[in-house]
Amino acid sequence: MGGPVVDFITGARATFMFFEGNTSLTWTYMSPPPMYRPGRRTGSYEVAVDVMPLKPAGPHNEGDAIFDGRLHGISLPDIAMAIADEIETREKAGKHWTPYVPDIDQTCGPVYVKIGDEV
């Protein structure tokens, strides 16, 4: 078992372990939620610290994946806004955080936009 996804997750975890507990520098570590994708800007987001944000469990059938329908997401414009907000406020210094939009429309939007495009 392995492959590029496992390598990516292992690398991300190893990187975070370098920062966790390190007080010799000011750091913040942002992880996108699982449903991170292109989409429309909502203009708001919530933040989970040190946990993967999940929707409450609903009814499921035997054999369903444990996270089916429970994953939160965020659009590219909203995650950019969350990063910019953190740069300005530095509220999450020394923390591992995940921005997400609870009821985001999961419809994919444009991947690339140009200045002047309406998103």
DSSP file (Angstrom, degrees, kcal/mol; ACC not computed):
  #  RESIDUE AA STRUCTURE BP1 BP2  ACC     N-H-->O    O-->H-N    N-H-->O    O-->H-N    TCO  KAPPA ALPHA  PHI   PSI    X-CA   Y-CA   Z-CA
    1    1 A M              0   0    0      0, 0.0     2,-0.3     0, 0.0     0, 0.0   0.000 360.0 360.0 360.0 148.3    0.0    0.0    0.0
    2    2 A G        +     0   0    0      4,-0.0     3,-0.2     5,-0.0     4,-0.2  -0.984 360.0 150.9 155.6-143.9    1.2    3.5   -0.7
    3    3 A G     >  -     0   0    0     -2,-0.3     4,-2.5     1,-0.2     5,-0.2  -0.512  68.4 -43.9 106.7-176.9    1.4    5.8   -3.6
    4    4 A P  H  > S+     0   0    0      0, 0.0     4,-2.3     0, 0.0    -1,-0.2   0.831 131.9  52.3 -61.8 -35.7    1.3    9.5   -4.2
    5    5 A V  H  > S+     0   0    0     -3,-0.2     4,-2.5     2,-0.2     5,-0.2   0.946 112.5  44.4 -67.5 -46.6   -1.6   10.2   -1.8
    6    6 A V  H  > S+     0   0    0      1,-0.2     4,-2.7     2,-0.2     5,-0.2   0.903 113.5  52.0 -63.4 -40.9    0.0    8.3    1.1
    7    7 A D  H  X S+     0   0    0     -4,-2.5     4,-2.4     2,-0.2    -1,-0.2   0.904 110.4  48.8 -60.9 -41.6    3.3   10.0    0.3
    8    8 A F  H  X S+     0   0    0     -4,-2.3     4,-2.6     2,-0.2    -2,-0.2   0.933 112.9  46.1 -64.4 -46.9    1.6   13.4    0.4
    9    9 A I  H  X S+     0   0    0     -4,-2.5     4,-2.5     2,-0.2    -2,-0.2   0.913 113.6  49.2 -63.5 -43.1   -0.1   12.8    3.7
   10   10 A T  H  X S+     0   0    0     -4,-2.7     4,-2.4     1,-0.2    -1,-0.2   0.914 112.5  48.1 -62.7 -43.2    3.0   11.4    5.3
   11   11 A G  H  X S+     0   0    0     -4,-2.4     4,-2.2    -5,-0.2    -2,-0.2   0.901 111.3  49.8 -64.2 -41.7    5.0   14.4    4.1
   12   12 A A  H  X S+     0   0    0     -4,-2.6     4,-2.4     2,-0.2    -2,-0.2   0.918 112.1  47.8 -63.6 -43.5    2.4   16.9    5.4
   13   13 A R  H  X S+     0   0    0     -4,-2.5     4,-2.2     1,-0.2    -2,-0.2   0.904 111.2  50.6 -64.7 -41.7    2.3   15.2    8.8
   14   14 A A  H  X S+     0   0    0     -4,-2.4     4,-1.0     2,-0.2    -1,-0.2   0.889 110.3  50.6 -63.6 -39.0    6.1   15.2    8.9
   15   15 A T  H >X S+     0   0    0     -4,-2.2     4,-1.0     1,-0.2     3,-0.7   0.931 110.2  48.9 -63.5 -46.1    6.2   18.9    8.1
   16   16 A F  H >X S+     0   0    0     -4,-2.4     4,-2.8     1,-0.2     3,-0.6   0.885 104.0  60.4 -61.8 -38.1    3.6   19.7   10.8
   17   17 A M  H 3< S+     0   0    0     -4,-2.2    -1,-0.2     1,-0.3    -2,-0.2   0.802  98.5  58.9 -61.9 -28.0    5.6   17.7   13.4
   18   18 A F  H << S+     0   0    0     -4,-1.0    -1,-0.3    -3,-0.7    -2,-0.2   0.893 114.6  35.6 -64.2 -39.6    8.5   20.1   12.8
   19   19 A F  H X< S+     0   0    0     -4,-1.0     3,-2.8    -3,-0.6    -2,-0.2   0.857  89.6 104.6 -84.3 -36.9    6.4   23.0   13.8
   20   20 A E  T 3< S+     0   0    0     -4,-2.8     3,-0.1     1,-0.3    75,-0.1  -0.230 100.5   0.4 -54.9 121.7    4.3   21.5   16.6
   21   21 A G  T 3  S+     0   0    0      1,-0.3     2,-0.6    73,-0.2    -1,-0.3   0.369  95.1 137.2  81.6  -4.6    5.6   22.7   19.9
   22   22 A N    <   +     0   0    0     -3,-2.8    -1,-0.3     1,-0.1     3,-0.2  -0.650  22.1 170.4 -78.4 118.3    8.3   24.8   18.3
   23   23 A T        +     0   0    0     -2,-0.6    -1,-0.1     1,-0.1    -4,-0.0   0.326  57.2  89.7-108.3   5.5    8.5   28.1   20.1
   24   24 A S  S    S+     0   0    0      1,-0.1     2,-0.3     2,-0.0    -1,-0.1   0.606  98.3  22.8 -79.5  -9.8   11.6   29.4   18.5
   25   25 A L  S    S-     0   0    0     -3,-0.2     2,-0.6    -6,-0.1    -1,-0.1  -0.981  84.9-105.4-149.1 159.2    9.6   31.0   15.6
   26   26 A T        +     0   0    0     -2,-0.3     2,-0.3    67,-0.0    -3,-0.1  -0.784  52.6 161.0 -88.3 124.8    6.1   32.3   15.0
   27   27 A W        -     0   0    0     -2,-0.6    67,-5.0    -5,-0.2    68,-0.4  -0.933  28.0-167.0-140.3 160.7    4.2   29.8   12.8
   28   28 A T        -     0   0    0     -2,-0.3     2,-0.5    65,-0.3    68,-0.2  -0.969  12.3-153.1-144.6 144.3    0.8   28.8   11.7
   29   29 A Y  E     -a   96   0A   0     66,-2.5    68,-2.5    -2,-0.3     2,-0.5  -0.948  10.1-167.8-126.7 111.0   -0.1   25.6    9.9
   30   30 A M  E     -a   97   0A   0     -2,-0.5    68,-0.2    66,-0.2    66,-0.1  -0.852   3.3-171.9-102.9 128.3   -3.2   25.6    7.7
   31   31 A S        -     0   0    0     66,-2.6    -2,-0.0    -2,-0.5    65,-0.0  -0.974  23.4-127.9-114.0 130.4   -4.7   22.3    6.3
   32   32 A P        -     0   0    0      0, 0.0    68,-0.1     0, 0.0     4,-0.1  -0.415  30.8-104.6 -71.2 153.3   -7.5   22.6    3.8
   33   33 A P    >   -     0   0    0      0, 0.0     3,-1.2     0, 0.0    41,-0.2  -0.310  37.2-100.0 -71.1 165.0  -10.7   20.5    4.5
   34   34 A P  T 3  S+     0   0    0      0, 0.0    39,-0.2     0, 0.0     2,-0.1   0.801 120.0  54.8 -58.0 -32.2  -11.2   17.3    2.5
   35   35 A M  E 3  S+c   73   0B   0     37,-1.9    39,-0.9     2,-0.0     2,-0.4  -0.132  73.2 149.1 -97.5  39.0  -13.7   19.0    0.0
   36   36 A Y  E <   +c   74   0B   0     -3,-1.2    39,-0.2    37,-0.2    37,-0.0  -0.600  24.0 132.9 -72.2 121.8  -11.3   21.8   -1.0
   37   37 A R  E     -c   75   0B   0     37,-2.0    39,-1.0    -2,-0.4    -2,-0.0  -0.981  59.8 -68.8-162.9 167.4  -12.1   22.7   -4.6
   38   38 A P  S    S+     0   0    0      0, 0.0     2,-0.3     0, 0.0    71,-0.2  -0.327  70.6 119.4 -60.5 151.5  -12.7   25.4   -7.1
   39   39 A G        -     0   0    0     71,-0.4     2,-0.2    69,-0.3    69,-0.1  -0.984  59.6 -49.8 172.5-172.1  -16.0   27.2   -6.6
   40   40 A R        -     0   0    0     67,-0.4     2,-0.3    -2,-0.3    35,-0.2  -0.551  54.8-107.0 -86.9 149.6  -17.7   30.4   -5.8
   41   41 A R        -     0   0    0     78,-0.7    -1,-0.1    -2,-0.2    35,-0.0  -0.607  27.2-174.4 -75.5 130.6  -16.7   32.8   -3.0
   42   42 A T        -     0   0    0     -2,-0.3    -1,-0.2     2,-0.2     3,-0.1   0.708  33.7-131.4 -94.6 -25.3  -19.2   32.7   -0.1
   43   43 A G  S    S+     0   0    0      1,-0.2     2,-0.3     0, 0.0    -2,-0.1   0.444  77.4  66.0  88.4   0.3  -17.5   35.5    1.8
   44   44 A S        +     0   0    0      2,-0.0     2,-0.3     0, 0.0    -2,-0.2  -0.980  51.9 170.8-148.4 160.7  -17.4   33.7    5.1
   45   45 A Y        -     0   0    0     -2,-0.3     2,-0.3    -3,-0.1    56,-0.2  -0.974  22.2-131.8-160.1 164.2  -15.9   30.6    6.7
   46   46 A E  E     -B  100   0A   0     54,-3.4    54,-2.5    -2,-0.3     2,-0.4  -0.770  21.0-133.6-116.7 167.0  -15.4   28.9   10.0
   47   47 A V  E     -B   99   0A   0     -2,-0.3     2,-0.4    52,-0.2    50,-0.0  -0.983  10.5-164.5-129.3 132.7  -12.2   27.5   11.6
   48   48 A A  E     -B   98   0A   0     50,-2.4    50,-2.6    -2,-0.4     2,-0.5  -0.940  15.2-149.0-109.1 137.4  -11.5   24.2   13.3
   49   49 A V  E    S-B   97   0A   0     -2,-0.4    48,-0.2    48,-0.2     3,-0.1  -0.935  72.4 -13.6-112.3 125.9   -8.3   24.0   15.3
   50   50 A D  S    S+     0   0    0     46,-2.6     2,-0.3    -2,-0.5    -1,-0.1   0.598 118.6  81.3  64.2  15.4   -6.5   20.6   15.6
   51   51 A V  S    S-     0   0    0     45,-0.2    -1,-0.1    47,-0.1    -3,-0.1  -0.980  82.8-111.5-142.8 156.5   -9.3   18.6   14.2
   52   52 A M        -     0   0    0     -2,-0.3     2,-0.3    -3,-0.1    -3,-0.1  -0.805  43.7-121.1 -84.0 121.4  -10.8   17.7   10.8
   53   53 A P        +     0   0    0      0, 0.0    19,-1.0     0, 0.0     2,-0.4  -0.473  39.1 178.9 -68.5 127.5  -14.1   19.4   10.6
   54   54 A L  B     -E   71   0C   0     -2,-0.3    17,-0.2    17,-0.2     3,-0.1  -0.967  28.5-122.5-129.1 144.7  -17.0   16.9   10.1
   55   55 A K        -     0   0    0     15,-3.2     3,-0.1    -2,-0.4    17,-0.0  -0.481  52.6 -81.2 -74.0 155.6  -20.7   17.3    9.8
   56   56 A P        -     0   0    0      0, 0.0    -1,-0.1     0, 0.0     2,-0.1  -0.246  55.9 -96.7 -57.2 147.1  -22.7   15.3   12.4
   57   57 A A        -     0   0    0     -3,-0.1     3,-0.1     1,-0.1    12,-0.1  -0.428  43.9-165.8 -66.8 136.9  -23.2   11.7   11.5
   58   58 A G        -     0   0    0      1,-0.2     2,-0.1    -2,-0.1    -1,-0.1  -0.483  40.1 -57.8-109.4-175.1  -26.5   10.9    9.8
   59   59 A P        +     0   0    0      0, 0.0     2,-0.3     0, 0.0    -1,-0.2  -0.393  62.8 178.3 -64.0 142.1  -28.2    7.6    9.1
   60   60 A H        -     0   0    0     -3,-0.1     2,-0.3    -2,-0.1     3,-0.0  -0.974  25.3-120.7-144.6 159.5  -26.1    5.2    7.1
   61   61 A N    >   -     0   0    0     -2,-0.3     3,-2.3     1,-0.1     2,-0.0  -0.671  44.6 -86.6 -97.8 154.3  -26.2    1.7    5.8
   62   62 A E  T 3  S+     0   0    0     -2,-0.3    -1,-0.1     1,-0.3     3,-0.1  -0.359 117.6  29.6 -57.9 134.4  -23.8   -1.1    6.6
   63   63 A G  T 3  S+     0   0    0      1,-0.4    -1,-0.3    -3,-0.0     2,-0.1   0.219  87.1 130.4  96.8 -14.3  -20.9   -0.9    4.2
   64   64 A D    <   -     0   0    0     -3,-2.3    -1,-0.4     1,-0.1     2,-0.1  -0.416  69.9-100.1 -67.1 147.7  -21.1    2.9    3.8
   65   65 A A    >   -     0   0    0      1,-0.1     3,-1.3    -3,-0.1    -1,-0.1  -0.444  30.0-120.8 -66.5 144.5  -17.8    4.7    4.2
   66   66 A I  T 3  S+     0   0    0      1,-0.3    -1,-0.1    -2,-0.1    -2,-0.1   0.783 110.2  42.6 -60.8 -29.2  -17.6    6.3    7.7
   67   67 A F  T >> S+     0   0    0      2,-0.1     3,-2.7   -10,-0.1     4,-0.6   0.426  77.5 137.5-100.2   1.5  -17.2    9.8    6.3
   68   68 A D  T <4 S-     0   0    0     -3,-1.3    -4,-0.0     1,-0.3     0, 0.0  -0.250  85.4  -3.8 -52.0 123.5  -19.8    9.7    3.4
   69   69 A G  T 34 S+     0   0    0      1,-0.1    -1,-0.3   -12,-0.1    -2,-0.1   0.502 115.6  92.2  74.2   3.9  -21.7   13.0    3.4
   70   70 A R  T <4  +     0   0    0     -3,-2.7   -15,-3.2   -16,-0.1     2,-0.3   0.497  55.1 106.7-106.9  -5.8  -19.8   14.3    6.5
   71   71 A L  B  <  -E   54   0C   0     -4,-0.6     2,-0.2   -17,-0.2   -17,-0.2  -0.578  57.0-145.5 -84.7 134.6  -16.9   16.1    4.9
   72   72 A H        -     0   0    0    -19,-1.0   -37,-1.9    -2,-0.3     2,-0.3  -0.499  18.8-166.3 -87.1 163.4  -16.8   19.9    4.9
   73   73 A G  E     -cD  35 101B   0     28,-0.8    28,-3.1   -39,-0.2     2,-0.3  -0.814  13.4-157.7-139.0-180.0  -15.4   21.9    2.1
   74   74 A I  E     -c   36   0B   0    -39,-0.9   -37,-2.0    -2,-0.3     2,-0.2  -0.962  21.7-119.9-158.8 150.2  -14.2   25.3    1.0
   75   75 A S  E  >  -c   37   0B   0     -2,-0.3     4,-2.5   -39,-0.2     5,-0.2  -0.528  30.6-109.5 -90.5 161.3  -13.8   27.1   -2.3
   76   76 A L  H  > S+     0   0    0    -39,-1.0     4,-2.1     1,-0.2     5,-0.2   0.913 118.6  50.0 -56.3 -46.0  -10.5   28.4   -3.6
   77   77 A P  H  > S+     0   0    0      0, 0.0     4,-1.9     0, 0.0    -1,-0.2   0.892 112.0  48.4 -63.1 -36.6  -11.6   32.1   -3.1
   78   78 A D  H  > S+     0   0    0      2,-0.2     4,-2.2     1,-0.2    -2,-0.2   0.877 110.9  49.3 -71.2 -36.4  -12.7   31.4    0.5
   79   79 A I  H  X S+     0   0    0     -4,-2.5     4,-2.2     2,-0.2    -1,-0.2   0.875 109.9  52.3 -70.3 -34.3   -9.5   29.7    1.4
   80   80 A A  H  X S+     0   0    0     -4,-2.1     4,-2.5    -5,-0.2    -2,-0.2   0.904 109.6  49.7 -63.3 -40.5   -7.5   32.6    0.0
   81   81 A M  H  X S+     0   0    0     -4,-1.9     4,-2.7     2,-0.2    -2,-0.2   0.901 109.4  51.5 -64.1 -41.3   -9.6   34.9    2.1
   82   82 A A  H  X S+     0   0    0     -4,-2.2     4,-2.1     2,-0.2    -2,-0.2   0.906 111.5  47.1 -63.0 -42.1   -8.9   32.8    5.2
   83   83 A I  H  X S+     0   0    0     -4,-2.2     4,-2.2     2,-0.2    -2,-0.2   0.925 112.8  48.7 -65.8 -44.3   -5.2   32.9    4.6
   84   84 A A  H  X S+     0   0    0     -4,-2.5     4,-1.9     1,-0.2    -2,-0.2   0.905 110.3  52.0 -62.2 -41.4   -5.2   36.6    4.0
   85   85 A D  H  X S+     0   0    0     -4,-2.7     4,-2.7     1,-0.2     5,-0.3   0.908 109.6  49.4 -60.6 -41.9   -7.2   37.1    7.2
   86   86 A E  H  X S+     0   0    0     -4,-2.1     4,-2.5     1,-0.2    -1,-0.2   0.881 107.5  54.2 -67.0 -37.2   -4.7   35.1    9.1
   87   87 A I  H  < S+     0   0    0     -4,-2.2    -1,-0.2     1,-0.2    -2,-0.2   0.901 114.8  41.7 -61.5 -39.7   -1.8   37.1    7.7
   88   88 A E  H  < S+     0   0    0     -4,-1.9    -2,-0.2    -5,-0.2    -1,-0.2   0.900 128.1  27.1 -74.0 -41.9   -3.5   40.3    8.9
   89   89 A T  H  < S-     0   0    0     -4,-2.7    -3,-0.2    -5,-0.2    -2,-0.2   0.796  76.3-155.2 -96.0 -30.9   -4.7   39.2   12.3
   90   90 A R    ><  +     0   0    0     -4,-2.5     3,-0.9    -5,-0.3    -4,-0.1   0.820  42.7 144.8  55.1  33.9   -2.2   36.4   13.3
   91   91 A E  T 3   +     0   0    0      1,-0.2    -1,-0.1    -6,-0.2    -5,-0.1   0.741  65.7  49.4 -71.1 -24.0   -4.9   35.0   15.6
   92   92 A K  T >  S+     0   0    0     -6,-0.1     3,-1.9     3,-0.1   -63,-0.3   0.012  73.8 151.0-109.0  28.7   -3.9   31.4   15.0
   93   93 A A  T <  S+     0   0    0     -3,-0.9   -65,-0.3     1,-0.3     3,-0.1  -0.390  74.2  14.7 -60.6 132.3   -0.1   31.7   15.6
   94   94 A G  T 3  S+     0   0    0    -67,-5.0     2,-0.3     1,-0.3    -1,-0.3   0.641 109.2 110.0  78.1  15.3    1.2   28.4   16.9
   95   95 A K    <   -     0   0    0     -3,-1.9   -66,-2.5   -68,-0.4     2,-0.6  -0.889  65.7-134.0-125.7 154.6   -1.9   26.5   15.8
   96   96 A H  E     +a   29   0A   0     -2,-0.3   -46,-2.6   -68,-0.2     2,-0.3  -0.939  42.7 173.3-101.0 119.2   -2.9   23.9   13.2
   97   97 A W  E     -aB  30  49A   0    -68,-2.5   -66,-2.6    -2,-0.6   -48,-0.2  -0.901  28.7-155.6-136.0 157.8   -6.1   25.1   11.7
   98   98 A T  E     - B   0  48A   0    -50,-2.6   -50,-2.4    -2,-0.3     2,-0.3  -0.973  12.3-150.4-134.6 116.9   -8.6   24.3    8.9
   99   99 A P  E     + B   0  47A   0      0, 0.0     2,-0.3     0, 0.0   -52,-0.2  -0.663  27.9 163.9 -83.2 144.3  -11.0   26.9    7.4
  100  100 A Y  E     - B   0  46A   0    -54,-2.5   -54,-3.4    -2,-0.3   -26,-0.2  -0.985  38.3-129.9-154.5 160.9  -14.3   25.5    6.0
  101  101 A V  B >   -D   73   0B   0    -28,-3.1     3,-1.3    -2,-0.3   -28,-0.8  -0.971  21.1-148.6-115.2 115.1  -17.7   26.6    4.9
  102  102 A P  T 3  S+     0   0    0      0, 0.0    -1,-0.1     0, 0.0   -29,-0.1   0.874  91.1  22.5 -54.7 -47.7  -20.4   24.5    6.6
  103  103 A D  T 3  S+     0   0    0    -31,-0.1     2,-0.0     2,-0.0   -31,-0.0  -0.261  85.2 163.8-117.4  46.5  -23.1   24.5    3.9
  104  104 A I    <   -     0   0    0     -3,-1.3     2,-0.5   -31,-0.2   -30,-0.0  -0.345  46.2-111.7 -67.7 142.8  -21.0   25.2    0.8
  105  105 A D        -     0   0    0      1,-0.1   -65,-0.2   -65,-0.1    -1,-0.1  -0.645  24.2-148.7 -69.8 121.4  -22.5   24.5   -2.6
  106  106 A Q        +     0   0    0     -2,-0.5     2,-0.4   -67,-0.1    -1,-0.1   0.342  57.3 122.6 -81.0   8.7  -20.4   21.6   -3.8
  107  107 A T        -     0   0    0      1,-0.1   -67,-0.4   -67,-0.0     2,-0.1  -0.579  66.4-122.2 -72.0 125.9  -20.8   22.7   -7.5
  108  108 A C        -     0   0    0     -2,-0.4   -69,-0.3   -69,-0.1     3,-0.1  -0.421  29.8-166.8 -69.3 141.9  -17.3   23.2   -8.9
  109  109 A G        -     0   0    0    -71,-0.2   -69,-0.1     1,-0.2    -1,-0.1  -0.310  42.2 -43.4-109.5-162.7  -16.6   26.6  -10.3
  110  110 A P        -     0   0    0      0, 0.0   -71,-0.4     0, 0.0    -1,-0.2  -0.371  39.6-152.1 -68.0 144.7  -13.7   27.9  -12.5
  111  111 A V  S    S+     0   0    0      1,-0.2     2,-0.4   -73,-0.1   -72,-0.1   0.874  84.0  33.2 -81.7 -41.0  -10.2   26.7  -11.7
  112  112 A Y        -     0   0    0    -74,-0.0     2,-0.3     2,-0.0    -1,-0.2  -0.946  69.2-177.9-118.9 137.6   -8.5   29.8  -13.2
  113  113 A V        -     0   0    0     -2,-0.4     2,-0.3    -3,-0.1     6,-0.0  -0.927  14.4-142.7-127.9 157.1   -9.9   33.3  -13.1
  114  114 A K    >   -     0   0    0     -2,-0.3     3,-2.7     1,-0.1     2,-0.1  -0.817  40.4 -82.3-113.2 156.7   -8.5   36.5  -14.5
  115  115 A I  T 3  S+     0   0    0     -2,-0.3     3,-0.1     1,-0.3    -1,-0.1  -0.376 121.6  29.5 -56.3 130.4   -8.7   40.0  -13.1
  116  116 A G  T 3  S+     0   0    0      1,-0.4    -1,-0.3    -2,-0.1     2,-0.2   0.182  88.8 126.7 100.0 -16.1  -12.1   41.3  -14.0
  117  117 A D    <   -     0   0    0     -3,-2.7     2,-0.5     1,-0.1    -1,-0.4  -0.513  61.9-125.2 -70.9 142.1  -13.8   37.9  -14.1
  118  118 A E              0   0    0     -2,-0.2    -1,-0.1     1,-0.1    -4,-0.0  -0.793 360.0 360.0 -88.2 126.4  -16.9   37.6  -12.0
  119  119 A V              0   0    0     -2,-0.5   -78,-0.7   -10,-0.0    -1,-0.1   0.390 360.0 360.0-114.7 360.0  -16.7   34.8   -9.5
